[in-house]
Amino acid sequence: MKTRNYYIVALIMLTFFVISFLTNVIGPLIPDIINGFHLSLTLVALLPFAFFIAYGVMSIPAGMLIEKYKEKKIMIAAFVVAFFGALLLSVFPSYLTAVWSLFLIGCGMAMLQVVINPLLRTSGGEEHYAFNSVLAQLIFGLASFVSPLVYSYLVVNIQRGSLHAFTGLVPAGLPWISLYWLFTVICALMILILAVSKFPRVALTKEETVGALQTHIDLLKKPAVLLYFFALFCYVGTEQGIANWISQFLSVYHQYDPQTTGANAVAYFWGLMTAGGVLGLLLLKLMDSRKVLIGFTLLAMISFTAALFGSGPVARIAFPLVGFFASVMYPIIFSLALNSVTEHHGSFSGILVTGITGGAVLPLVVGWLGDHWGLRTGMCFLYLTMGYILSIGFWARPLVTNKTLSFGNREQG
């Protein structure tokens, strides 16, 4: 399309906010879920597993469904699925319904992720796509910062008896269920907004089109493809493996209240990740992305060490700092990956996105290790995944490097 559709761009930004709001609140809830349903660390880790494994299940089918039913119908269907997922846990709060609820919400979010990036390119204009993508990530980070604070507000005020709207809706011992009633309302509102919205026609470029099965098989035969898939797997697993356990760690080892101090620590983890992304954008104009990745990963590992083995006040600061330094990992890994192959970038992107399933597997590994040897020991497993991310800065050989600015106003590729 020749003109920008500001309404659809705004709608996509709202969708990014909602995806993040529903996705990154799992971590602050974990201590309450453990206490409410009397779970081991392994069992509670199955909840984020159910959510993120949905990305592996739904991403490819969602792409196929878009070809047949187009963007608007798939976005509405995604929020319908998420609506029923949130409603299920709200009405029938139990561990089993929590697993199914998070799986359904994850399916909905996976469907949305497949739709909104090509739609953003079409609606916002190709020449503005890079800027809009960065703006979307900032909004995504803002929602991740806000959602733990909303959880804390709801739980604290329900326990004080000052939120009468949830009287009779939330079991006495499970005030965090109020958040899923809120999710239910949000999904219903998004369904109504989408239903009355007029969507542009989205024409995928050749590079964005998902190729045939043989294309994927050919790509998977390339060592670089497997290396970068595992890199994304490690990154998302590390991000979620830290964020999901921060509140529980602070509760177990430093006796901080998970509903206030723990939730705030998770909020600032995501908030500083957003701030770090802004700094990372500036540094990528001055330095090779591999050097930025090495530096930020080393600082993330140092902060992580301080969080695990420092005092309570140190841990409250160091955990959010890990988010700050981890902020550049995803975009740098993704760009290095795409710049390391000459063709089939659409199919390669699909393979990379399935690496989001790392967010399902690694928190589960941490939980299992935590049940046997303590949560601190379990979280030490993430040194291995951060070490792999660090190694990328040394072995990556992109065909095209990021463009940087020199002090003589000359640009180098």
N, C-alpha and C positions, 0 to 999 in steps of 0.2 A: 504494500500500500504506500501511497505517496505522502500522505499526511499522518502525523502522529495522532493516535487515539488516546488522549490524556485520561479519559475515564477508565479505559481498560488497563492502562499502565497503573493507575491508582488502585484499581481492583486487584491487580497482580501483587502490588506492594502489600495490600491488606491481606492477601492470601499468604504471602511470605510470613507476615507477622503471625497469622493464625497457626501456620504449620509449626513455627518455632515455639509459640506459646504452648501448644499441645505436646510438643516433642520433648523439650528440655526441662520439664518440671518433674520428671521421674525421680531424679537424684534426691531432691529434698524430701520426697515422699517416702523413701526407702525405710528410714527409722520408724516412721509411723506405721508403715505396712508390716514391718517385722513384728512390732508390738501388737498391732491390731489383729493379725492373723497367726501370730506365734510361729514365725518361720525361721528356718536356718538361712545363712547367707546364700547358700546355693539355691534354695527354693526362691528367695526373693529376687535373685539374679535372673531367674527364668522370666521375670516380667519385662525387663528391657530386652531380653533375648526374643520374647514373643513379638515385641514391637519392631525391632530392627530386622528380624528374619523375614518380616512381611515385605521389606524392600526386595529381598532376593526372590520372593514368591511372585510379587505383583508387577515389578518394573517392566519386564518384557511383555507380559499379557496386556498391560496398560498401553504400551506402544502400539500393539496390534489393534486394540479397541479404538484408539484415537483415529486410526486409518478409516475405520468403518463408521464411527458415531460422532467424530469431531470433538473439538475442545470443550464446548459448553456442556454437552451432555455428560462427558467424562468427569468434569469438575463437579457438576451437581451430584453425579453418582458417588464420587469420592467423599463428598461431605455427607451424603446419605449413609454410607457405610460407617464413617466416623461417628455420625449422630447415633446410630444404633449401638455402636461400640461403647460410647460414653453413657448412653441411657442404660445399657445392660448392667454396668457396674454401679450406676446410681441407684437403680431399683433393687438389684439383687447383689449387695456387697458381700463378696467372698473371695477367697484366693483363686478358685477356679474361674469365676466370672472375670476376675481381674486379668488373668492370662488371656482369655478370649477377648476381653475388652481392648487390651493393648494391641493384640494382633489385628483386630478390626480397625482400630484407629491408625495403626501402622500401615495397613493396606490402603486406607484412604489417603494418608500423607504421601505414600509412594506414588499413587496415581496422580496426585497433584504435582509432584516434582517432575514427572514425565511431561506434563502438559505445559507448565508455566514458563519454562525457559524459551522454547521456540515462540510461544505466544508473546512473550516480552519483546523478542527481537522484531516481530512483525508489527506489534502495536506501537512500540516506542521508536521504531525506525532503526535500520541496521547501523547507521552512523552514530546512534546514541546508545547502542547495545552495551558497550563496555561500561559507560557511565551508569546506566540503569542497573547493570548487574552488580556493580559495587554498591549502589544505593540499596538494592535489594538485600545484600548481605549485611549492611549496616542496620536495616530494619529488622532483619532476622535476628541479629545480635541484640537489638533493643528488646525484642520480645522475650528472648532467653533471659535477659536481665530482669524483666518485669514479672515473669510468671512465678518465680519463687517468692517474690515479695507479695504477690496477690495471694498465694497459698498461705503465707505466714499471717497475713491480715485476716483471711477467712477463718483459719483455725483458732487464732488467738481470740477473735471477737465472738466466735460461736461458743467457745469455752466460757467466755465471760457472760454469755447470754444476751449480747447486744445486737445480734443479727437474727431478728425474728423471722425473716423470710425463709430460713432453713429449718424452722421448727417443724418437727414431724417428718422432715425429708431425710435428715442425717442421723444415723444411729449415735447414741450417746458416746460410745467409745471410738467412733470413727469420724471425727470432724473433717478429716481431709477428703471425705467423699463429696463434700460440698463443691470441691473443685471440678468434679466430673458432672455435677449438675450444671455448673457454669459452662463447661465444655459442650454439654448437650444444647444449651441455649445458643452458644456461639455458632455451632454447626447449623442449627435451625435457621438462624439469621443469615448465614452465608448461603444457604440453599435458596432462601427468598431473594436475596440480592442477585444471585447468579440467574435465577429464573426470569427476572425482569431486565436483565442486561443483554444488550445486543453485541455479539462478538464479530470481529473481523474474520475474514477467511485467512487461514494460515497456510502458506506454501513453504514446505521445508526445502532448504537448499540440498544439493547433492551430498554435502558433507554432514548434514544433520540427519539424513535418512538412514535408518537402521538397515543394514545389509542382510543378505541371505545367510543361512546357517553355515554354508561353506566359507563365507567371508570371516565369520567368527572363528571357525576352526583354523583357517589360515593364520589369523592374527594370534591365536593362542599357541601356535607353533613357534612364535618369535619370543626369545628369552626376555627381551625388553618389555613386552606386554605383560608377561607373568610377573616380572619384577615390580612393575608399577601397579599392577593389580594388588599385589601383596603389600605394597607401600600404602595404598589407600585403605586396605584392610587394617593395617597396623595403625594408621592415623586415627580413623574413626573409632577403632577399638580403644586406643589410648585416651582419646578425648572423652568417650563415654565411660571408660574404666576408671577415670579420675572423677569426673563430674558426678557419676552415680554413687560414688562411695564417700565423697567429701563429708557430707553431713553425718553419716554413720561413723566415720573415722573420728571426727571431732567429738561425737557423743561418747564413743567407747574409750578413747585414750585421754580425752581432756574434759569430759563431763559437761560439754556445752549443750545447751538446749537445741535440739534439732529443728524445732518449730520456729525459732527466732535466729539465733546465732548461726546454726547450720544452714538454714535457708538463705541467710544473707551472704554467707561465704560462697554458696553455689551461685547466687545472683551476681556477685562480683567476679566470679570465675568467668561467666559469660559476658559480663559487661566489659571487663578488661580484655577479653578476647576480641571484642569489637574495636576497642581503642587500639589494641595492638595491630589490628588489620589496617587501620589508617596509617600508623607509623610504617608498617610494612610496605604499603603502596609507595610511600616517599622513598624508602630505602631501595626499592626495586628500580627506581629511576637513577640511583647513584651507584649501585653495586650489582655484580653478577648474582642471580637468584640463588645459585648454589652456595655462595658464601653467606648470603643472608640466612639460608636454611641451616647451615652449619652453626652459625653464631647463635641464632634463636633457639635451636634445639639444645645446644650445650647449656644455655641459660635456663631453658625449661627443665633440664635434668638437675641442675643445681638447685632451682627453686623446689622441685619435687623432693629432693633429698632433705631440704630444710623443712618441708611440710611433714614428711614422714618421721623425721627424727628430732625435730626441734620442739620447743615448748609450745604450749597452747596458743599464746599470743603470736608466736612465730608462724605456727601452722595456719592461723586465720589469715595471715598476710600472704604466706608463701603459696598456698593452694590457688588463690586468685591469680597470683603472678604466673603460675604455670599456664593458665589460660591466656594471659597476655603474650607470653613467648610462643605458645602453640599456634597463635593466630595466623601465622604466615604459612604453616605447613601444608594445609589443604590446597590453597591456590597455587603454591609453588610446585608441589608434587604433580598436580593436574596439568599445569602448563608444561612442565618438563616432559611429562608423559606424551602429551599430544605433539610436542615439538620433536619427539624422538622417532616418530613414524611419518612416512611420506603420504599415506593414503588411508582411506576408510576411517576417518576420524569419528564419524557418527557411530559406527559399530564399536570402535575402540572406547568411546565415551561410555557406551552402554556397559561394556565389560568393566570399566573403571568404577562406574556407579554401583555395580553389584558388590564392590568392596565395602560398601556401607554395612554389609552384614558383619563386618568386624565389630560393629557396635552391639551386635547380638552375642558374639562368641567371647570376646575378651572380658567383659564384666562378669560373665558366667565363670570363666576360668579364675578370676580374682575371688569371686564368692566361694568357689569350691576350695581353693587354696586357703582362704580365710577360715573356713569351717574346720580345717585340719590343723593349720599352723598359726592362725591369727590373721586379722585383716591387714595389719602392717606388712606381714610377710607376703600375703596375697597380692597386695598392691606393688610390691617389689618386682613382681613379674613384668610390670610395664616398663622396667628398665630395658628389657630385651626389645620391645617394640620401638621404644624411643631410640635405642641404639641402631636399629635398622633404618629408621628415618634419618638419623645422623649420617649413616653410611651413604645415603643417596647423594649427598653433597659431594662425595668423593668419586663415586663411580658413574654418575649421570653424564651422558655425552649427547646432549640435544643437538639436533641438526641446525636449529636456530636458537640463539641465546636472547635473553631479554635485552631490549634496547635501553642503554643508559646514557646519561648526560655527562659530558666532560666540562671542566671549568672554562675551557676555551670555546664553549658554545658549539662544539662538534659532537655529533651523536655517533655512537658506535654500536654495531649490531652484536 
